[in-house]
Amino acid sequence: MAAIPRPTDSPAVRALIERLYEVFDEPNDLETSPRAAPGREKIVAKAVAHGRRDLPSDVVDWFVWCLITTIGTPQTLRHYLPGIVAELLHAPVEDDWWMFVDKLAMAGFAGWPRERRRLVLAAIRLWLAHEVMCVERVTDLPELAPETVIATTPAALLIELLDPHRGTRTAKQGHTHNYPRQVAFILDAERALAEERG
C-alpha cells in the first residue's frame, strides 16, 4: 500500500482552515479592550498589528500558552483560532497542541455552536493523524488520508494508534500518558458531537 501524504497539508486541510475563518468571525476584543498581564503588552500589540491571517509564529506560540490566562478572553481565542490552527497544522508541535486543547476547554468549547466544534475537532484529528504518521511511523492506513480524517476518522482510533497501551499498566510509556485530561476532553467532545447528530 502506498504511503499517504502528510495529513496536515492538502486541499482539504486548506478548505477546512478557510471554513474556520468563515465561522469564527467574531470581532477582535484585543483592539477594543485589550486584556493582558504585565509584560504581555508587546505581544498583544504585535498580534493586533498583524491580524489573524498573518500572525507571526512567535505570537501564535505566545497565544497557545497565554490566551485566556494572561492574554485576552475566550472571545480573543475564538477570533484568532483559525490563524492559530493554521500555524499549528503547518508546524505541529505536540506540546502546543495539548496546551491548545486546554485553552479550548477554558473557552467554553462545549457551549459553542455545533459547526464550530465539528471543525475544531477535525483540526485536532488532523494533528493526531500527523502524530500517528510521525511518531508511530504508520503511513499506509486509509484512515489517515486528510479528507478521511476530516470527515470520518474518529479521534478514539487515532489516540489508540498513538497509545495502544492506554488504560493498562504499561500506559505510562505511551504517547498520551502525560495528557489524560486533554485526551478525555477530545473524546468527550467528539462523543457529544456524535450524540447530537444521532
ZATORSE-521492 format. One line per 5 residues: for each residue x, y, z of N, C-alpha, C. Coordinates in Angstrom, 3 decimals. Layout:
N
X Y Z X Y Z X Y Z; ...
***
This chain:
198
0.848 -1.179 0.000 0.000 0.000 0.000 0.896 1.246 0.000; 0.541 2.248 -0.751 1.339 3.468 -0.863 1.201 4.330 0.388; 2.260 5.071 0.674 2.230 5.992 1.819 1.260 7.131 1.535; 0.579 7.533 2.565 -0.398 8.620 2.473 0.331 9.934 2.718; -0.001 11.002 1.984 0.661 12.281 2.229 0.379 12.802 3.635
1.255 13.655 4.098 1.120 14.226 5.437 -0.285 14.811 5.614; -0.981 14.446 6.697 -2.378 14.856 6.842 -2.588 16.322 7.185; -1.522 17.067 7.371 -1.712 18.468 7.730 -1.542 19.420 6.554; -1.328 18.871 5.350 -1.171 19.747 4.195 -1.846 19.118 2.979; -2.971 19.644 2.618 -3.698 19.153 1.443 -4.781 20.172 1.110
-5.387 20.065 -0.069 -6.504 20.964 -0.381 -7.635 20.864 0.645; -7.885 19.667 1.155 -8.950 19.502 2.158 -8.622 20.262 3.439; -7.356 20.264 3.819 -6.943 20.992 5.029 -7.075 22.491 4.799; -6.652 22.952 3.631 -6.781 24.383 3.332 -8.253 24.804 3.316; -9.121 23.949 2.802 -10.563 24.246 2.808 -11.100 24.282 4.238
-10.630 23.383 5.084 -11.039 23.374 6.488 -10.637 24.684 7.167; -9.425 25.129 6.916 -8.954 26.377 7.532 -9.790 27.557 7.044; -10.098 27.599 5.759 -10.948 28.683 5.248 -12.327 28.655 5.893; -12.851 27.466 6.096 -14.156 27.344 6.760 -14.068 27.822 8.207; -12.956 27.552 8.873 -12.757 28.066 10.235 -12.806 29.591 10.236
-12.155 30.215 9.264 -12.201 31.684 9.173 -13.638 32.176 8.976; -14.428 31.446 8.223 -15.820 31.855 7.992 -16.662 31.773 9.264; -16.527 30.691 10.016 -17.423 30.504 11.167 -16.918 31.170 12.447; -15.631 31.431 12.530 -15.086 32.154 13.683 -14.842 33.600 13.261; -15.929 34.346 13.144 -15.868 35.704 12.601 -16.094 36.771 13.668
-15.790 36.458 14.904 -16.033 37.404 15.993 -15.056 38.573 15.937; -15.480 39.730 16.432 -14.575 40.878 16.464 -13.390 40.619 17.391; -12.328 41.343 17.141 -11.109 41.207 17.935 -11.209 42.085 19.175; -11.470 41.489 20.310 -11.600 42.287 21.532 -10.260 42.807 22.043; -9.151 42.346 21.476 -7.858 42.930 21.852 -7.736 44.359 21.330
-8.483 44.683 20.266 -8.461 46.047 19.733 -9.305 46.996 20.578; -10.419 46.511 21.094 -11.344 47.387 21.813 -11.096 47.433 23.313; -10.717 46.326 23.900 -10.432 46.312 25.342 -9.344 45.289 25.634; -8.114 45.647 25.288 -7.027 44.690 25.455 -6.868 44.255 26.909; -6.760 42.964 27.089 -6.542 42.395 28.411 -5.247 41.600 28.353
-4.277 42.035 29.145 -3.000 41.325 29.170 -2.309 41.563 30.502; -1.656 40.531 30.988 -0.868 40.650 32.209 0.351 41.521 31.919; 0.920 42.136 32.945 2.132 42.932 32.735 3.198 42.108 32.011; 3.834 42.751 31.050 4.864 42.088 30.267 4.347 41.441 28.991; 3.060 41.431 28.790 2.479 40.805 27.598 1.991 41.847 26.580
2.119 43.124 26.904 1.577 44.183 26.048 2.192 44.180 24.649; 3.486 43.886 24.545 4.139 43.883 23.229 3.589 42.768 22.337; 3.292 41.640 22.931 2.709 40.531 22.163 1.327 40.923 21.646; 0.533 41.552 22.510 -0.806 41.999 22.110 -0.694 43.002 20.968; 0.203 43.969 21.089 0.382 44.978 20.038 0.807 44.331 18.718
1.698 43.361 18.796 2.161 42.673 17.589 1.024 41.880 16.942; 0.206 41.233 17.754 -0.930 40.469 17.223 -1.916 41.389 16.515; -2.263 42.486 17.153 -3.228 43.428 16.582 -2.672 44.033 15.294; -1.373 44.303 15.256 -0.753 44.888 14.066 -0.775 43.927 12.875; -0.725 42.646 13.130 -0.654 41.674 12.041 -2.004 41.136 11.589
-2.956 41.065 12.450 -4.223 40.447 12.062 -4.163 38.939 12.199; -5.311 38.326 12.094 -5.369 36.896 12.399 -4.931 35.985 11.267; -4.884 36.481 10.031 -4.456 35.634 8.913 -2.951 35.601 8.726; -2.258 36.512 9.336 -0.802 36.521 9.158 -0.065 36.680 10.483; -0.543 35.965 11.486 0.106 36.008 12.792 1.514 35.428 12.699
2.503 36.137 13.213 3.851 35.566 13.259 3.877 34.335 14.171; 4.769 33.426 13.890 4.864 32.183 14.666 5.072 32.432 16.145; 5.858 33.451 16.481 6.107 33.701 17.909 4.837 34.171 18.619; 3.976 34.901 17.921 2.705 35.328 18.521 1.799 34.114 18.719; 1.754 33.227 17.729 0.951 32.010 17.878 1.433 31.223 19.090
2.739 31.098 19.241 3.280 30.364 20.388 2.847 31.014 21.700; 2.959 32.328 21.783 2.501 33.034 22.986 1.013 32.803 23.218; 0.222 32.901 22.151 -1.227 32.729 22.282 -1.588 31.326 22.773; -0.938 30.321 22.218 -1.236 28.949 22.628 -1.028 28.781 24.131; 0.002 29.406 24.645 0.334 29.228 26.056 -0.320 30.258 26.970
-0.738 31.413 26.457 -1.188 32.502 27.337 -2.623 32.972 27.134; -3.263 32.614 26.022 -4.629 33.094 25.821 -5.523 32.660 26.972; -6.409 33.537 27.332 -7.394 33.391 28.405 -6.756 33.553 29.784; -5.563 32.988 30.002 -4.963 33.093 31.337 -4.271 34.436 31.542; -3.381 34.838 30.626 -2.680 36.119 30.800 -2.795 37.055 29.601
-3.433 36.602 28.540 -3.710 37.465 27.380 -5.132 37.172 26.915; -5.927 38.207 26.814 -7.234 38.083 26.185 -8.272 37.298 26.958; -9.318 36.954 26.230 -10.521 36.332 26.777 -10.906 35.142 25.889; -11.953 34.409 26.244 -12.434 33.376 25.322 -12.775 33.937 23.933; -13.284 35.161 23.880 -13.571 35.776 22.580 -12.284 35.992 21.789
-11.212 36.365 22.465 -9.917 36.528 21.793 -9.492 35.211 21.160; -9.631 34.136 21.913 -9.267 32.821 21.382 -10.104 32.499 20.149; -11.398 32.727 20.221 -12.260 32.415 19.073 -11.899 33.278 17.858; -11.565 34.547 18.087 -11.193 35.425 16.974 -9.929 34.913 16.272; -8.925 34.561 17.048 -7.638 34.152 16.476 -7.550 32.659 16.169
-8.541 31.880 16.560 -8.482 30.428 16.418 -8.110 29.956 15.008; -8.698 30.474 13.930 -8.319 29.967 12.605 -6.832 30.142 12.300; -6.270 31.294 12.646 -4.847 31.520 12.409 -3.966 30.636 13.270; -4.398 30.408 14.504 -3.650 29.522 15.400 -3.667 28.102 14.845; -4.837 27.627 14.456 -4.946 26.274 13.903 -4.111 26.145 12.632
-4.170 27.140 11.754 -3.387 27.090 10.513 -1.903 26.943 10.821; -1.408 27.721 11.770 0.013 27.649 12.132 0.340 26.323 12.810; -0.518 25.864 13.707 -0.249 24.600 14.400 -0.287 23.409 13.441; -1.107 23.472 12.405 -1.114 22.398 11.413 0.080 22.508 10.477; 0.528 23.724 10.211 1.687 23.926 9.337 2.970 23.430 10.006
3.095 23.700 11.290 4.293 23.302 12.042 3.855 22.669 13.360; 3.355 21.423 13.303 2.797 20.800 14.500 3.840 20.554 15.587; 3.562 21.061 16.757 4.394 20.817 17.937 3.475 20.194 18.981; 3.824 19.004 19.424 2.931 18.244 20.299 2.495 19.028 21.525; 3.428 19.613 22.271 3.060 20.330 23.495 2.138 21.509 23.212
2.364 22.195 22.099 1.491 23.317 21.745 0.060 22.845 21.515; -0.102 21.713 20.845 -1.448 21.199 20.601 -2.136 20.812 21.894; -1.424 20.126 22.793 -2.055 19.740 24.063 -2.475 20.981 24.849; -1.631 22.010 24.850 -1.978 23.249 25.551 -3.177 23.921 24.880; -3.218 23.900 23.551 -4.343 24.483 22.821 -5.648 23.772 23.193
-5.605 22.467 23.340 -6.795 21.715 23.763 -7.253 22.210 25.132; -6.309 22.444 26.036 -6.664 23.009 27.350 -7.356 24.360 27.202; -6.845 25.199 26.312 -7.430 26.530 26.111 -8.854 26.430 25.566; -9.098 25.448 24.707 -10.456 25.254 24.188 -11.428 24.971 25.321; -11.007 24.123 26.237 -11.870 23.814 27.387 -12.130 25.069 28.208
-11.091 25.873 28.435 -11.240 27.114 29.204 -12.168 28.104 28.508; -12.216 28.037 27.183 -13.022 28.978 26.399 -14.475 28.537 26.258; -14.875 27.497 26.981 -16.270 27.069 26.937 -16.651 26.299 25.691; -15.715 25.532 25.157 -15.908 24.780 23.912 -17.234 24.027 23.865; -17.614 23.392 24.947 -18.835 22.570 24.965 -20.083 23.373 24.616
-20.064 24.672 24.854 -21.219 25.515 24.564 -21.177 26.190 23.205; -20.136 25.939 22.426 -20.026 26.552 21.103 -21.039 25.921 20.146; -21.402 26.652 19.086 -22.275 26.065 18.068 -21.660 24.781 17.491; -22.513 23.881 17.100 -22.090 22.566 16.630 -21.054 22.634 15.497; -21.274 23.482 14.505 -20.357 23.559 13.362 -18.966 23.990 13.802
-18.872 24.907 14.717 -17.558 25.321 15.219 -16.848 24.147 15.884; -17.571 23.437 16.729 -16.962 22.293 17.421 -16.549 21.214 16.425; -17.372 20.965 15.433 -17.059 19.944 14.425 -15.767 20.276 13.687; -15.629 21.527 13.280 -14.436 21.943 12.542 -13.180 21.882 13.404; -13.286 22.329 14.640 -12.120 22.298 15.530 -11.712 20.855 15.819
-12.672 19.988 16.045 -12.337 18.576 16.274 -11.698 17.953 15.039; -12.118 18.352 13.852 -11.474 17.864 12.628 -10.010 18.296 12.596; -9.732 19.532 12.986 -8.344 20.011 13.030 -7.531 19.221 14.053; -8.110 18.949 15.198 -7.411 18.159 16.219 -7.118 16.757 15.687; -8.068 16.158 14.992 -7.834 14.827 14.419 -6.730 14.860 13.365
-6.648 15.943 12.590 -5.553 16.064 11.616 -4.207 16.062 12.325; -4.123 16.791 13.434 -2.877 16.792 14.194 -2.585 15.397 14.754; -3.597 14.737 15.317 -3.386 13.383 15.849 -2.925 12.432 14.744; -3.511 12.552 13.550 -3.092 11.714 12.423 -1.641 12.000 12.060; -1.263 13.262 12.086 0.132 13.630 11.831 1.047 12.961 12.850
0.650 12.987 14.119 1.452 12.352 15.165 1.556 10.843 14.938; 0.466 10.208 14.548 0.498 8.769 14.262 1.519 8.492 13.164; 1.500 9.312 12.122 2.406 9.096 10.999 3.856 9.359 11.383; 4.106 10.394 12.171 5.485 10.768 12.501 6.059 9.976 13.675; 5.259 9.762 14.709 5.755 9.097 15.914 5.700 7.579 15.768
4.577 7.090 15.323 4.399 5.640 15.198 4.825 5.118 13.827; 5.110 6.014 12.918 5.550 5.684 11.560 4.536 4.818 10.791; 3.288 5.066 11.063 2.206 4.412 10.322 1.844 5.360 9.183; 2.076 4.923 7.958 1.864 5.841 6.834 0.975 5.268 5.736; 0.401 4.106 5.974 -0.336 3.478 4.879 -1.800 3.184 5.199
-2.309 3.688 6.291 -3.719 3.462 6.620 -4.607 4.458 5.880; -5.630 3.995 5.194 -6.528 4.927 4.504 -7.206 5.903 5.464; -7.351 5.500 6.729 -7.980 6.373 7.730 -7.154 7.616 8.030; -5.896 7.649 7.563 -5.022 8.797 7.815 -5.023 9.808 6.674; -5.700 9.509 5.586 -5.790 10.467 4.477 -6.528 11.715 4.967
-6.039 12.906 4.635 -6.636 14.136 5.172 -8.147 14.233 5.004; -8.649 13.905 3.831 -10.090 14.007 3.592 -10.865 13.068 4.515; -10.320 11.881 4.741 -10.967 10.892 5.604 -10.896 11.322 7.060; -9.740 11.843 7.467 -9.583 12.320 8.849 -10.610 13.409 9.133; -10.754 14.345 8.219 -11.694 15.450 8.405 -13.132 14.933 8.473
-13.463 13.975 7.622 -14.857 13.536 7.504 -15.262 12.441 8.485; -14.415 11.424 8.662 -14.923 10.244 9.378 -13.996 9.586 10.384; -12.702 9.757 10.290 -11.812 9.034 11.205 -12.047 9.500 12.635; -12.394 8.584 13.536 -12.654 9.000 14.921 -11.360 9.278 15.689; -11.417 10.254 16.569 -10.266 10.575 17.413 -9.862 9.371 18.252
-10.829 8.579 18.683 -10.515 7.401 19.506 -9.566 6.456 18.775; -9.761 6.261 17.480 -8.863 5.407 16.703 -7.459 6.003 16.663; -7.372 7.297 16.410 -6.068 7.947 16.321 -5.333 7.888 17.659; -6.055 8.100 18.735 -5.441 8.026 20.065 -5.000 6.598 20.353; -5.791 5.627 19.952 -5.410 4.215 20.124 -4.149 3.893 19.327
-4.048 4.414 18.111 -2.847 4.188 17.305 -1.625 4.852 17.934; -1.831 6.002 18.552 -0.730 6.705 19.216 -0.312 6.019 20.500; -1.265 5.444 21.174 -1.005 4.907 22.502 -1.778 3.604 22.694; -1.283 2.509 22.094 -2.026 1.254 22.156 -2.159 0.670 23.564; -1.355 1.127 24.500 -1.408 0.602 25.870 -2.211 1.491 26.805
-2.883 2.495 26.271 -3.658 3.407 27.104 -4.647 2.625 27.962; -4.662 2.937 29.253 -5.574 2.259 30.159 -5.019 0.974 30.749; -3.769 0.637 30.453 -3.141 -0.557 31.022 -1.957 -0.145 31.885; -1.329 -1.120 32.515 -0.175 -0.821 33.380 0.998 -0.242 32.602; 1.119 -0.579 31.353 2.236 -0.058 30.565 1.913 1.294 29.933
0.794 1.874 30.299 0.372 3.146 29.694 1.345 4.275 29.971; 2.086 4.208 31.077 2.993 5.314 31.401 4.094 5.485 30.363; 4.255 4.521 29.491 5.240 4.653 28.422 4.611 5.185 27.131; 3.321 5.370 27.136 2.617 5.758 25.918 2.712 7.236 25.598; 2.352 7.541 24.382 2.451 8.890 23.836 1.490 9.877 24.504
0.357 9.409 24.982 -0.640 10.314 25.562 -0.656 10.284 27.088; 0.261 9.545 27.690 0.252 9.336 29.147 0.207 10.636 29.948; 0.939 11.640 29.539 1.020 12.891 30.304 -0.169 13.820 30.079; -1.114 13.417 29.264 -2.210 14.307 28.884 -3.592 13.679 29.080; -3.850 13.046 30.214 -5.149 12.369 30.372 -6.336 13.326 30.312
-6.181 14.525 30.842 -7.283 15.496 30.839 -7.610 15.925 29.409; -6.581 16.176 28.631 -6.790 16.611 27.257 -7.367 15.486 26.393; -6.879 14.263 26.602 -7.416 13.119 25.858 -8.894 12.949 26.189; -9.226 13.023 27.471 -10.629 12.894 27.884 -11.476 14.000 27.263; -10.943 15.217 27.210 -11.669 16.337 26.604 -11.981 16.044 25.135
-10.976 15.594 24.387 -11.163 15.304 22.960 -12.219 14.215 22.771; -12.076 13.131 23.519 -13.014 12.012 23.375 -14.427 12.412 23.785; -14.548 13.152 24.881 -15.874 13.607 25.331 -16.507 14.563 24.322; -15.702 15.472 23.779 -16.223 16.443 22.807 -16.705 15.735 21.545; -15.934 14.750 21.100 -16.344 14.022 19.901 -17.593 13.178 20.165
-17.669 12.585 21.340 -18.847 11.792 21.716 -20.093 12.683 21.778; -19.956 13.866 22.369 -21.088 14.802 22.465 -21.569 15.215 21.077; -20.630 15.460 20.180 -20.987 15.835 18.811 -21.745 14.697 18.123; -21.283 13.475 18.308 -21.947 12.317 17.699 -23.352 12.125 18.266; -23.515 12.350 19.557 -24.835 12.198 20.179 -25.817 13.246 19.663
-25.331 14.449 19.394 -26.193 15.494 18.832 -26.665 15.113 17.439; -25.793 14.460 16.702 -26.110 14.059 15.330 -27.120 12.920 15.331; -26.966 12.002 16.299 -27.805 10.804 16.348 -29.083 11.060 16.983
***
